[in-house]
Amino acid sequence: MEQKDSDTDVQADIKAELIAINELIRSIKEELQDINDYVKKDGPLDTSQSNAIQSLSSLATSVGITVVEPSHDEDNPASNPLAPVSMQYITEMLESLSHR
């Protein structure tokens, strides 16, 4: 009789785990749908750029760096988010920040 109770307990545990997995999958699907909605609304490049700028701005602010909106300056390739930026330019900017 103990074996039957043990089997029933195992089956109940498996069922509970399967329900939890199903809920997790449903949650992931909802998140993916939200992401797809953002991409459809803003486009993949705009979404990626916006998220990256927001994340970097938050990080910079958290370490005490004042973040301002960049102006479109031809001498500053970072002012145009679609312009290619060289590693040398990025290195120079990071070095200038570290000396403040």
N, C-alpha and C positions, 0 to 999 in steps of 0.2 A: 504494500500500500504506500510505503514511503516513496518508492520509485515513481509512482503515479503522481503524487503531490510534487515531487521534484521536477518531473516533466512538465507539469502544469505551471509551476513557477518559472521554469526556463522559457516556456512558450509565452507567458505573460511578459517576461523581461524582453524577449525578442520583439513582441508586438509593440511594447512601449518604445523601444529603440527605433523601430521602423516608423512609428508615428513621429518621433522627434526628427528623424532624418527627412521625412516628408515635409514637415513644417520648415525645416532649414532650406530645403530645395525650393519651396514656395517663396520663402523670403528672398533667396538669391534671384529667382526669376523676377520678382517685383523690382529689385534693385537694378537688374539688367534692363528691364522695361523703362525704368526712370532714366537710366543712362541713354538708352536709345531715343527717348523723348527729347532729352537735352540736345543730343547730336542732331536730330531732325530739326529742332528749333534753331540752333545756333550754328550748326555745321561742325565737323570734327576739328578743323583747325582753330576756329574761334573758341570752341569749348576747351581744347587743350591749352591754348594760349591763356585764356581767362583763368583756368584752374591753376596753371603754373604761376602766373603773375600773383594771384591771390595767395598761394602757398608761400612763395618767396617773400612777398610783402609781409605776411604774418611772421615768418621766420626772422626777417630783418628787424621788424619792430620789436620782437621778443628779445633780441640781443642789443637793443638800444640804438639801432640805426634808423634815422628819420627817412621815411619813404615819401617821395614826391612823384607826381605824374611827370613822365618824361615829355619834353617838348620835342618836336620833330626838327632835329638839328642835323644837318648833313655831315658835320664833323663827328657826330656820335652815332655809329651804326646801330646801337642798341635802341635808339629812339624810334626806329622803324622795325616793328617786330617781325616783318617779313623779309628784312634784309639779312644777308648772311653776315655773321659775326665771326671774326677770326679768333682762334685760341689765344693769339698774342694780345688782342684787345681785351679779352676776358681776363687774362693773367694780369695785365697792366691795371685794370680796374680793381681786381681783388687786392693787388699789392698796394694800391693807393688807399683802399679802405682799411687795410691792416696797419697803416702808418698814421691813422687819425688818432 
